[in-house]
Amino acid sequence: MNNNTDQKTLDSMHAEHGKTVGQPFCQDAKFSTRNVDVFYADNQAIYDVSLDMGKNEVIALIGPSGCGKSTYLRCLNRMNDTIDICKVTGQLLLDGQDIYAKDQDPVLLRARVGMVFQKPNPFPKSIYDNVAYGPRIHGLTSNKAELDDLVEESLIKAGLFKEVKDRLESPGTGLSGGQQQRLCIARTIAVQPEVILMDEPASALDPIATAIIEELISELRKNYTIVIVTHSMQQAARVSQRTAYFHLGKLIEVGETNQIFTNPAHDLTEKYITGRFG
């Protein structure tokens, strides 16, 4: 933002609009959120966000730094529960079930809704044990042979198996940055999630590793709903079917990715896309 006047103008435009533009809802929703507000103590970070994520869809969340993308993403697997001063209100439904209901176990929810973070964070364990950790905890296999198969299958889905098949007992931390991120994706896949959340999954990677991760996202979409937060509009354009634009904690516009980037309906979206602020 160039100056305070520009910020006041944008804020005024948004306040006048009031409602999200575009297509926030879909018929084949895997996740549905309605009127979501998020507070950190007395400070509101998310305002009245309603948005669906479709089955086998990649939906990208874009917007300036501090606009609430990651905060909203963390609502979807209750990661905000780990912050004492954070309060989430509204309705968040996974396959029609309220994920914030009192009888919902956050640990089991996070097995269904996996997360890949901005910085690769492999455990200080072997490559094999990184992937096997979740299945062991959740009792997904009954013997070593089944676990071996699940580890191999997860590494194959993450596009990593060929590179590490002869060194599964080597430390996961010894891999390159891009390989570590794919190991974290394999670790997420291993607990058989239904939704994968990705918070800037390639921002710490070089262009070659980033391209591999993006190809992997396109492949994973066949089996998962994927929600990705990214600061890269080019990345959003390459990997997603729909894009949602956030500004100051509010969901401004949602639509098919091509439409958002070529013919946005809201002035705030257009100003961000064309680089006039952000």
Rosetta blueprint (number, residue, H / E / L):
1 M L
2 N L
3 N L
4 N H
5 T H
6 D H
7 Q H
8 K H
9 T H
10 L H
11 D H
12 S H
13 M H
14 H H
15 A H
16 E H
17 H H
18 G L
19 K L
20 T L
21 V E
22 G E
23 Q L
24 P L
25 F L
26 C L
27 Q L
28 D L
29 A E
30 K E
31 F E
32 S E
33 T E
34 R E
35 N E
36 V E
37 D E
38 V E
39 F E
40 Y E
41 A L
42 D L
43 N E
44 Q E
45 A E
46 I E
47 Y E
48 D E
49 V E
50 S E
51 L E
52 D E
53 M E
54 G E
55 K L
56 N L
57 E L
58 V E
59 I E
60 A E
61 L E
62 I E
63 G L
64 P L
65 S L
66 G L
67 C L
68 G L
69 K H
70 S H
71 T H
72 Y H
73 L H
74 R H
75 C H
76 L L
77 N L
78 R L
79 M H
80 N H
81 D H
82 T H
83 I L
84 D L
85 I L
86 C E
87 K E
88 V E
89 T E
90 G E
91 Q E
92 L E
93 L E
94 L E
95 D L
96 G L
97 Q E
98 D E
99 I L
100 Y L
101 A L
102 K L
103 D L
104 Q L
105 D L
106 P H
107 V H
108 L H
109 L H
110 R H
111 A H
112 R H
113 V E
114 G E
115 M E
116 V E
117 F L
118 Q L
119 K L
120 P L
121 N L
122 P L
123 F L
124 P L
125 K L
126 S E
127 I H
128 Y H
129 D H
130 N H
131 V H
132 A H
133 Y H
134 G H
135 P H
136 R H
137 I H
138 H H
139 G L
140 L L
141 T L
142 S L
143 N L
144 K H
145 A H
146 E H
147 L H
148 D H
149 D H
150 L H
151 V H
152 E H
153 E H
154 S H
155 L H
156 I H
157 K H
158 A L
159 G L
160 L L
161 F H
162 K H
163 E H
164 V H
165 K L
166 D L
167 R L
168 L L
169 E L
170 S L
171 P E
172 G H
173 T H
174 G H
175 L L
176 S L
177 G H
178 G H
179 Q H
180 Q H
181 Q H
182 R H
183 L H
184 C H
185 I H
186 A H
187 R H
188 T H
189 I H
190 A H
191 V L
192 Q L
193 P L
194 E L
195 V E
196 I E
197 L E
198 M E
199 D E
200 E L
201 P L
202 A L
203 S L
204 A L
205 L L
206 D L
207 P H
208 I H
209 A H
210 T H
211 A H
212 I H
213 I H
214 E H
215 E H
216 L H
217 I H
218 S H
219 E H
220 L H
221 R L
222 K L
223 N L
224 Y L
225 T E
226 I E
227 V E
228 I E
229 V E
230 T L
231 H L
232 S L
233 M H
234 Q H
235 Q H
236 A H
237 A H
238 R H
239 V H
240 S L
241 Q L
242 R E
243 T E
244 A E
245 Y E
246 F E
247 H E
248 L L
249 G L
250 K E
251 L E
252 I E
253 E E
254 V E
255 G E
256 E E
257 T H
258 N H
259 Q H
260 I H
261 F H
262 T H
263 N L
264 P L
265 A L
266 H L
267 D H
268 L H
269 T H
270 E H
271 K H
272 Y H
273 I H
274 T L
275 G L
276 R L
277 F L
278 G L
